[in-house]
Amino acid sequence: MTDRNEIFDTARSPRRRIIPVVAGIVILVIGVLIARQLGLYSEGADAQQAAAAAGGPPGGMPPMPVDVDTARRRTVTSEVRATGRVEALNAVELKPDESGRVVELLFREGQQVDSGTPLLRIDAGLLRAQAERAAADRDLARQQLERVRRLRANNAAAPADMERAEAAARAAEAALAVLQLQVDRTTVRAPFAGTVGQRFVSVGDYVTSSNRLLALHTMDPQRAVIEVPERYASELHIGQAIAFKVAAHEGRTFHAKVEFIDPVVQPESRTIVVKARAPNPGHLLRAGMFIEAQLATASRTGAVVVSEDAVQPLRTTNIMWAVVNGKASRRQVQLGVRAAGTVEVLSGVTAGELVVVGGLERMNEGMAVAPRPRAVAQ
């Protein structure tokens, strides 16, 4: 049987070995603290001096590197973005003035024509025959008028006879003029210079005044038609510039000048129709094309602009961080126009100040920073 005292001593032996170790650690810690108080341990002081020499805060933390941009002055333009379409300056679907059968087409689809160019002819045989008969009636009326005039000169005819002869002559002249005009209108002519579009009839078709014959529209210049929200009504003026793009010519910007502002607001969309004339010498713009446009409403010189990366949006305001004497300074800013990677600053930052554009999520008021300039956005 093992002695009970031996078992108890064996259980206490690990505890006896731990106590000296703990006591040694306590003595070592106390010694280090005493050495720091007496200035014998200078590693922490050396670290603080090194950090101070590097421009950092006490405690050994070096300045945080951040990318910065310089606030600069530039001319900015207030713009209204809108969508719309290309519209021909003049466009029409021609219809005949006289009924009849189409006997000749004098055009090709897509052809450029001048004003007054004959495009289509309708059978005018019946009208010409009627015009010849009217010409004979006119000649007879003229002869009758001359006869009555001679008789009247000799007092052989009454004044009433003279009046009836004159009226008959004028009526015959008018009847002939009407028929001649109808004959002339059997030839359909271009009302303006432009490009012939799609045709809707063929030779041999019988047409009336309700039938479409062909489309004709101008190509140069064209019109850019956009719809602007009504809240910008006070900023719209004749002569303003519009820059727009179309999907068919990616990367190319077209320009136009405002020449019409609808005085009425569209009730369904609450927008104002604006039309601008756009030069189109290469005929790249076609009626019906969808456009994305920017309407320049105002221009300001000397505005303060920075990279839009400097903006830190919060729930109710916008924040920027400026660098002043190597320290971060929190600024509440009011923003203006945004364009091509930059933003206008109306208040909060002045021209020439450095603003942080990289590392915003780590910024704190008054913290030391090491600014690294970034290339100016063009």
Buried (B, 14 or more C-beta within 10 A) or exposed (E): EEEEEEEEEEEEEEEEEEEEEEEEEEEEEEEEEEEBEEEEBEEEEEBBEEBEEEBBBEEBEEBBEBBBBBBBEBEBBBBBEBEBBBBBBEBBEBBBBBBBEBBEBBBEEEBEBEEEBEBBBBBBEEBBEBBEEBBEBBEEBBEBBEEBEEBBEEEEBEEEBBEBBBEBBEEBBEBBEEBBEBBEBBBBBBEBBBBBBEBBBEEEEEBEEEBBBBBBBBBBBBBBBBBBBEEBEEBBEEEBBBBBBBEEEEEEEBEBBBBEBBEEBEEEEEBBBBBBBBEBEEEBBBBEBEBBBBBBBEEEEEBBBBBBBBBBEEEEEBBBBBBEEEBBBBBEBEBBBBBEEBBBBEEBBEBEBBBBBBBBEEBEEEBBBBBEEBEEBE
